[in-house]
Amino acid sequence: MMFKKLILVFGFIGFAICSYAAAEEPAMPSDQQISEFNLSGYGDKGKKSWDLAGKTADIFTDTVKLKDVTGNMYGEQEDIKLTAQKGDFDKAQGKVHLQDDVVITTTGGTKLTTDSLDWDRKGQLVSTKDPVNIQRENMVIDAKGAIGHPNLKQVALQKDVKLDILPTKDEKAGGVKEKIVITCDGPLQIDYDKNIATFLNNVLVDRTDSKIYSDKMDVYFIPSKNKETGPKPAEDKPADKAVPSGVMGSKIDKIIATGNVKVVRGENTSFSQEAIYTAADKKLTLTGRPQLVIYSQEGLSFDASSGN
């Protein structure tokens, strides 16, 4: 998500949980069956704000059942596309339940995949209780359950969270091959506008040469640079969106771990209430009564404590 934004957005954060159960298959045949179903919504000045399409549609009194579903939302900064094998559209509430091979992609470069998704079009929320996978640049997030804005600018991943930060092509070329894996029980809250991801409960950062444990961890990312737009499209087509400057990138700026912090490096272990890691100088600073336990080659231990 690390997809604008996993940003899968990925403070992802006051959300009202959107729950929508797909209507049971009616016993009676549909009132009407059509192919190439299309439905659109328009906002200010007649500008298209969303659309929903399906290859076929069974139209009932309250529900439209779609196959090969495609939905789009058009925003000021980026567009969002949703696809699925099938879906139900609730006419009265304006809610859509997508099922099987559900994919959300944004023009900012974020991609979310899951088995099912509820899209509250009026409330501007998407949610799922199923496992989700979010990819953005060199970040990959896996979790179970998610809720957020359709553009993935703010996302809350519910539990069993795992974030992999893979080496970039430039890092590999320069000989840096470190992979960082961050896990937590959840939730993980991502705010792509503020360039921050907050991990909660049993957090672990697993680096090549060390491990950091804590109750909570705020990971700050370096904003991405602006990307150029393509040629100006025709007036009746949505414009290609550029990634605005300041958008959350996938490179870590700093990590702040708080609560029962433990740092393990080889056989040496440090304890504190807070640890701050800065990526630029690879410096780790412990605060809040830090304690360092060092094991010598002779098997003796040295316990150095600070009352600060």
C-alpha positions in Angstrom: 0.0 0.0 0.0 2.4 0.4 1.2 -0.4 1.4 -1.8 -2.1 7.6 -2.8 -2.8 5.8 -0.1 -2.0 1.8 0.8 -1.8 5.2 1.8 -2.9 0.9 1.7 -2.9 4.7 3.3 -2.5 2.8 4.2 -4.6 9.0 10.7 -5.8 6.0 8.4 -8.3 7.7 11.5 -11.6 7.8 12.5 -13.7 5.4 10.7 -17.3 4.3 11.0 -17.3 0.7 10.2 -19.2 0.0 7.0 -21.0 -3.4 7.0 -23.1 -4.6 4.2 -24.3 -8.2 3.8 -24.8 -9.3 0.2 -28.5 -10.0 -0.4 -29.4 -13.7 -0.6 -30.2 -15.1 -4.0 -33.9 -14.5 -4.6 -36.0 -17.6 -5.3 -37.8 -15.9 -8.1 -36.1 -15.0 -11.4 -34.9 -11.4 -11.9 -37.3 -8.8 -13.1 -34.9 -8.0 -16.0 -31.6 -9.3 -17.3 -29.4 -7.2 -19.4 -25.8 -7.1 -20.7 -23.3 -4.3 -20.5 -24.8 -2.7 -17.4 -23.6 0.9 -16.7 -24.4 3.3 -13.9 -22.7 6.7 -13.3 -22.9 9.5 -10.7 -22.0 13.2 -11.2 -20.9 15.9 -8.8 -20.5 19.6 -9.0 -20.7 21.2 -12.4 -21.8 17.9 -14.0 -18.4 16.3 -13.5 -18.4 12.5 -13.3 -17.5 11.4 -9.8 -18.0 7.6 -10.1 -19.3 4.8 -12.3 -20.2 1.1 -12.0 -20.4 -1.4 -14.8 -20.9 -5.1 -15.3 -20.9 -7.5 -18.3 -24.3 -8.8 -17.3 -26.8 -7.7 -14.7 -29.9 -9.3 -13.1 -32.1 -6.5 -12.0 -34.4 -7.1 -9.0 -36.6 -4.6 -7.1 -34.0 -3.6 -4.6 -30.8 -5.1 -5.9 -28.8 -5.4 -9.1 -26.6 -8.5 -9.3 -23.5 -8.0 -11.5 -20.9 -10.2 -13.1 -17.4 -9.0 -14.2 -17.7 -5.8 -12.2 -15.7 -2.6 -12.7 -16.1 0.5 -10.6 -14.3 3.8 -10.8 -14.1 6.8 -8.5 -12.7 10.1 -9.9 -11.0 12.4 -7.4 -9.2 15.7 -7.6 -5.8 14.2 -7.1 -6.1 10.6 -8.2 -8.6 8.0 -9.5 -9.5 4.6 -8.0 -10.5 1.5 -9.9 -12.3 -1.5 -8.4 -12.8 -4.8 -10.1 -14.3 -8.2 -9.1 -15.9 -11.3 -10.6 -19.3 -10.4 -9.2 -21.1 -7.9 -7.1 -24.4 -6.8 -5.6 -25.6 -3.1 -5.9 -28.1 -1.9 -3.3 -30.3 0.6 -5.1 -31.6 2.4 -2.0 -28.5 2.6 0.1 -26.0 3.0 -2.8 -23.8 0.3 -1.4 -21.9 -2.3 -3.4 -20.7 -5.7 -2.2 -17.9 -7.1 -4.4 -17.0 -10.8 -4.3 -14.1 -13.0 -5.6 -10.8 -11.6 -7.0 -11.4 -8.1 -5.7 -8.8 -5.6 -6.7 -8.5 -1.9 -5.9 -5.9 0.1 -7.8 -5.1 3.8 -7.6 -3.4 6.1 -10.1 -0.9 6.9 -7.2 0.5 3.3 -7.5 -1.3 1.4 -4.7 -2.9 -2.0 -5.2 -5.1 -3.9 -2.8 -6.4 -7.4 -3.3 -8.9 -9.4 -1.2 -11.7 -11.9 -1.5 -14.6 -9.6 -0.8 -15.2 -5.9 -0.3 -18.0 -3.6 0.8 -18.1 -0.3 -0.9 -20.2 2.4 0.8 -20.3 4.9 -2.1 -22.1 7.6 -0.1 -20.1 7.2 3.0 -16.8 7.0 1.0 -15.6 3.9 2.8 -14.5 0.4 1.8 -14.2 -2.5 4.2 -13.5 -6.2 4.4 -13.1 -8.9 7.0 -11.1 -11.1 4.7 -7.3 -11.3 4.3 -5.9 -8.4 2.3 -2.7 -7.7 0.5 -1.5 -4.2 -0.3 1.4 -3.4 -2.6 3.1 0.0 -3.3 6.5 0.5 -4.7 8.8 -1.7 -2.6 6.3 -2.2 0.3 4.1 -5.3 0.7 1.5 -5.5 3.5 -0.5 -8.6 4.5 -3.3 -8.5 7.2 -6.7 -9.7 8.0 -9.5 -7.2 7.8 -9.3 -3.6 6.6 -11.4 -0.4 6.5 -10.6 2.9 4.9 -11.2 5.4 2.2 -11.5 4.0 -1.4 -8.4 6.0 -2.4 -6.5 4.2 0.3 -5.1 7.5 1.7 -6.2 6.4 5.2 -6.5 2.7 6.0 -6.8 0.7 9.2 -5.7 -3.0 8.9 -7.3 -4.9 11.7 -5.0 -7.8 12.8 -2.1 -10.2 12.0 -0.3 -7.4 10.2 3.0 -8.0 8.3 4.9 -5.3 6.4 7.8 -6.2 4.1 10.0 -3.3 3.0 12.2 -4.7 0.2 15.4 -3.2 -1.1 14.9 -0.8 -4.0 16.7 -1.2 -7.4 19.0 1.7 -6.5 19.8 0.1 -3.1 20.6 -3.2 -4.8 22.8 -1.5 -7.3 24.7 0.2 -4.5 25.2 -3.0 -2.6 22.6 -2.4 0.1 20.4 -5.5 0.3 18.7 -5.1 3.7 15.1 -6.2 4.0 13.0 -4.9 6.8 10.0 -6.9 8.1 7.5 -5.3 10.6 4.8 -7.4 12.3 2.2 -6.7 14.9 -1.0 -8.2 16.3 -2.8 -5.1 15.0 -4.4 -2.8 14.2 -2.1 -1.0 11.8 -3.1 2.5 11.0 -1.7 4.2 7.9 -2.0 7.9 7.0 -0.5 8.6 3.6 -1.0 12.3 3.9 1.0 12.5 7.1 3.6 9.9 5.9 3.1 7.7 9.0 2.2 4.1 9.8 1.3 3.2 13.4 1.7 -0.4 14.5 0.0 -1.5 17.7 0.4 -4.6 20.0 3.4 -6.9 20.0 5.3 -5.0 17.4 8.5 -6.5 16.0 10.9 -4.9 13.5 13.2 -7.6 12.1 16.3 -6.1 10.4 19.4 -7.9 9.1 21.5 -7.3 12.2 18.9 -6.5 14.9 15.4 -6.9 16.2 13.3 -4.2 17.9 10.2 -5.2 20.1 7.7 -2.7 21.5 4.0 -2.1 22.3 3.6 0.7 19.8 5.7 1.8 16.8 5.4 4.9 14.6 7.1 4.5 11.2 7.7 7.8 9.3 8.3 7.6 5.6 10.0 10.0 3.3 7.5 11.8 1.0 7.7 10.8 -2.7 8.6 13.4 -5.3 6.0 14.7 -7.7 5.5 12.8 -11.0 4.8 14.4 -14.3 1.4 14.0 -15.9 0.8 12.7 -19.3 -0.8 14.6 -22.2 -4.0 16.4 -21.5 -7.0 14.1 -22.2 -10.2 14.9 -24.0 -12.7 16.9 -21.9 -15.1 13.9 -21.6 -12.4 11.6 -20.2 -11.1 11.7 -16.6 -7.6 13.3 -16.5 -4.6 11.3 -15.6 -3.6 12.2 -12.1 -0.1 13.1 -11.0 1.2 12.0 -7.6 1.3 15.2 -5.6 4.5 16.2 -3.9 4.6 15.2 -0.3 2.8 11.9 -0.8 4.0 9.1 1.4 6.9 7.2 -0.1 8.2 3.7 0.7 11.6 4.7 2.2 11.8 5.0 6.0 12.8 8.3 7.6 12.6 7.3 11.2 11.1 4.8 13.6 9.8 5.6 17.1 9.1 2.6 19.3 7.4 3.1 22.7 6.4 0.9 25.5 8.5 -2.1 26.8 11.1 -1.6 24.1 13.7 -4.4 23.7 16.5 -4.2 21.2 18.3 -7.5 20.4 21.6 -7.2 18.5 23.6 -10.5 18.4 23.9 -11.6 22.0 23.4 -8.1 23.4 20.0 -6.8 24.6 18.9 -3.3 25.4 15.7 -2.3 27.3 14.0 1.1 27.5 10.6 2.8 27.3 11.4 4.5 24.0 13.8 4.0 21.1 14.3 6.3 18.1 15.9 5.0 14.9 16.9 7.4 12.2 17.6 5.8 8.8 19.9 8.6 7.5 22.6 7.8 10.0 21.4 4.4 11.1 21.4 5.6 14.7 19.4 4.1 17.5 18.7 6.2 20.6 17.2 4.7 23.7 15.4 6.9 26.3 13.4 6.3 29.4 15.6 4.4 31.9 17.6 2.5 29.3 19.4 -0.7 30.3 22.0 -2.6 28.3 23.0 -6.2 28.9 26.3 -7.2 27.2 27.5 -10.8 27.0 31.3 -11.3 26.7 33.0 -14.1 24.9 33.8 -15.7 28.3 30.1 -16.0 29.0 30.0 -13.3 31.7 27.3 -10.6 31.5 27.7 -6.9 32.1 24.5 -5.0 33.2 24.7 -1.2 32.6 21.7 0.8 33.7 20.9 4.4 33.6 18.5 6.3 35.9 17.6 8.8 33.2 
